[in-house]
Amino acid sequence: VQPGTPLEVSVNGTGSAVLNVTAIAGRRAGHVIAHPCAAGPGSVSTVNVERREIRSNLTVVPVSPTGTVCVSTSTAMHLVVDQVGVMGPGTGSFVSVETGLYLDSFSLADFLDDLLGEDDEQDDSGYRTVEVSLDDTGLVPPGARSVVLDVILDESVGGYATVYSCDEPAPAHSTVNVNGPASTDDGGAAAEGLTIVELGPSRSVCVLAPVDSNLSIALQGWFR
């Protein structure tokens, strides 16, 4: 696939398609965006990949009236797009955001400095939890029962990030894992993981991640 020329993929069903997108990079690092064909690629990446690397991620994309979705790339690369499901329209169904919207994007260390002051004592784990109120974003309606989030963690440090409902204890599993700084001349890439978080009374999601990490959370949609 060449940049500027979206790959149009036929899918089964109506509503929103659940896709596993695999990027096979060539000579350059880049990113992939799966999106509705009529809406354009938007600003939220589906997969970030370094040169000569293979990475994949799960995503949810609204299906066009002609039964297709589009996939765009920032540089020439091979793509494998597998449909793993569909979320049909109707009451109680999934509501997809057309092009993806960032709920929050922050350096965890800077966030904590602003919140707690630079003298905040760090424990030996090197991890901290940040709470993101969905009501404060204005992007999620009051009737939403759960949200679908794409979590993007850069490779400035190694480790993992876990995103979960602030009304529940932190789970034992991670949402996304990174190995640490890349050794290529293109710089560090970012790793993504898709997750579904049930909303409790607080209407907030919590992010457990390394203090020195940079992390973004993009909203892909919600369940009514």
C-alpha positions in Angstrom: 0.0 0.0 0.0 1.3 3.4 -1.0 0.8 6.6 1.2 -2.0 8.8 -0.1 -3.8 5.8 -1.7 -6.1 4.1 0.9 -6.7 0.4 0.7 -10.5 -0.3 0.4 -11.4 -3.5 2.1 -14.8 -5.3 1.7 -16.2 -6.6 5.0 -19.2 -8.7 6.1 -22.1 -7.1 7.9 -23.3 -3.6 8.7 -22.6 -1.2 11.6 -18.9 -1.4 12.7 -16.3 -4.0 11.7 -13.9 -5.4 14.2 -10.5 -5.8 12.3 -7.1 -7.0 13.1 -4.7 -4.9 11.1 -1.1 -6.1 10.6 1.5 -3.7 9.3 4.7 -5.1 7.6 7.1 -2.2 7.3 9.7 -1.7 4.6 12.6 0.8 4.7 10.9 3.4 6.8 9.0 3.6 10.1 5.4 4.7 9.8 1.9 4.3 10.9 -1.4 2.8 9.7 -4.9 4.3 10.2 -8.1 2.2 9.6 -11.1 4.5 9.0 -14.4 5.0 7.3 -13.8 5.5 3.6 -15.9 8.6 3.4 -14.4 10.3 6.5 -10.7 10.2 5.7 -7.9 8.9 7.9 -8.2 11.3 10.8 -5.4 11.7 13.4 -5.5 8.6 15.5 -3.2 5.8 14.3 -4.2 2.1 14.5 -0.7 0.6 14.3 2.7 2.3 14.6 5.6 0.3 13.2 9.4 0.7 12.8 11.3 -0.2 9.6 11.5 -3.8 8.8 9.1 -4.7 11.6 5.8 -6.4 11.9 3.1 -5.2 14.3 -0.7 -5.6 14.6 -3.5 -4.2 16.6 -7.3 -4.6 16.9 -9.6 -1.8 15.8 -13.3 -1.0 15.3 -14.3 0.9 12.1 -17.7 2.0 10.9 -18.7 0.2 7.7 -19.7 2.3 4.6 -23.0 1.9 2.8 -21.2 -0.1 0.2 -19.8 -2.6 2.8 -16.2 -1.4 2.9 -13.7 0.2 5.2 -10.4 1.9 4.3 -6.9 1.6 5.5 -4.3 4.4 4.9 -0.5 4.3 5.6 2.1 7.1 6.1 4.7 5.2 4.1 4.8 2.3 1.7 4.3 -1.0 3.4 2.4 -4.3 3.2 -0.8 -4.8 5.1 -2.9 -7.8 6.2 -6.5 -6.9 7.3 -8.5 -9.7 9.0 -12.1 -9.2 10.0 -12.8 -10.9 13.3 -16.3 -9.7 13.9 -19.0 -7.1 13.4 -21.1 -4.9 15.8 -24.5 -4.3 14.2 -26.6 -1.2 14.6 -29.6 -1.0 17.0 -30.5 -0.4 20.6 -27.9 -1.5 23.0 -25.3 -1.7 20.3 -21.9 -0.2 19.8 -21.6 3.5 18.7 -18.4 4.1 16.8 -16.5 7.4 16.7 -16.0 8.3 13.0 -12.3 9.0 13.0 -11.1 8.4 16.6 -10.8 11.1 19.3 -8.1 11.6 21.8 -9.4 11.5 25.4 -6.1 12.4 26.9 -2.4 12.5 26.0 0.3 13.2 28.6 3.7 12.5 30.0 2.9 10.7 33.2 5.8 12.4 35.1 4.7 15.9 34.1 1.1 15.0 35.0 2.2 14.0 38.5 4.4 17.0 38.9 1.4 19.3 38.2 -0.9 17.3 40.4 1.3 16.5 43.3 4.3 18.9 43.1 7.8 18.1 42.0 8.7 16.8 45.5 6.3 13.9 45.2 8.0 10.8 46.6 8.3 7.9 44.1 8.1 4.3 45.3 10.4 1.6 44.1 7.9 0.2 41.5 8.4 3.2 39.1 4.6 3.1 38.3 1.8 5.5 39.0 -1.9 5.6 38.4 -3.7 8.5 36.7 -7.4 9.0 36.7 -9.2 10.3 33.5 -12.8 11.5 34.0 -14.8 10.7 30.9 -17.5 13.2 31.9 -14.8 15.9 31.9 -14.0 15.2 28.2 -17.5 15.8 27.0 -17.1 13.0 24.4 -18.9 10.1 26.1 -22.7 10.4 26.7 -24.3 9.7 30.1 -26.0 6.6 28.8 -22.8 4.8 27.8 -22.2 1.6 29.7 -18.6 0.9 28.5 -16.0 2.5 26.2 -13.7 1.1 23.6 -10.2 2.7 24.0 -7.0 2.5 22.0 -4.1 2.9 24.3 -0.8 4.1 22.8 2.4 3.8 24.8 5.7 5.1 23.5 8.9 3.2 23.9 10.9 5.8 25.8 10.9 3.3 28.7 10.2 -0.4 28.9 7.2 -1.8 30.8 3.5 -1.9 30.4 0.3 0.1 30.8 -3.0 -1.1 32.2 -6.3 0.8 31.6 -9.3 -0.2 33.8 -12.4 1.2 35.6 -11.4 3.3 38.6 -14.4 1.7 40.4 -12.5 -1.7 40.3 -9.1 -2.9 41.6 -6.3 -2.8 39.0 -6.4 -6.1 37.1 -3.4 -8.5 36.9 -3.1 -8.2 33.1 -1.7 -5.4 31.0 -3.3 -3.5 28.1 -0.1 -2.8 26.2 3.5 -3.8 26.6 6.7 -2.1 25.3 10.3 -3.3 25.3 12.0 0.1 25.7 14.0 2.5 23.5 14.5 1.3 19.9 17.9 0.9 18.5 17.1 2.1 15.0 17.9 5.5 13.5 14.2 6.2 13.1 13.7 6.6 16.9 11.3 4.8 19.2 8.0 3.6 17.9 4.8 3.3 19.9 2.8 0.2 20.8 -1.0 0.1 20.9 -3.6 -2.0 22.6 -7.4 -2.0 22.2 -9.4 -2.4 25.4 -13.0 -2.3 26.5 -13.7 -0.7 29.9 -17.0 -0.9 31.7 -18.0 2.4 33.3 -18.8 2.5 37.0 -20.4 5.2 39.1 -17.2 7.4 38.9 -17.4 7.5 35.1 -13.6 7.4 35.1 -10.9 5.2 33.7 -7.6 4.7 35.5 -4.2 4.3 33.8 -1.3 2.4 35.5 1.9 3.1 33.6 5.6 3.8 34.2 6.2 7.3 35.6 8.6 8.3 32.8 6.3 7.1 30.0 4.4 9.1 27.4 0.9 7.7 26.8 -2.2 8.6 24.8 -5.8 7.3 25.0 -8.0 7.5 22.0 -11.8 6.9 22.1 -13.0 4.5 19.4 -16.6 4.3 20.6 -18.9 3.2 23.3 -21.7 0.7 24.1 -25.1 2.0 25.0 
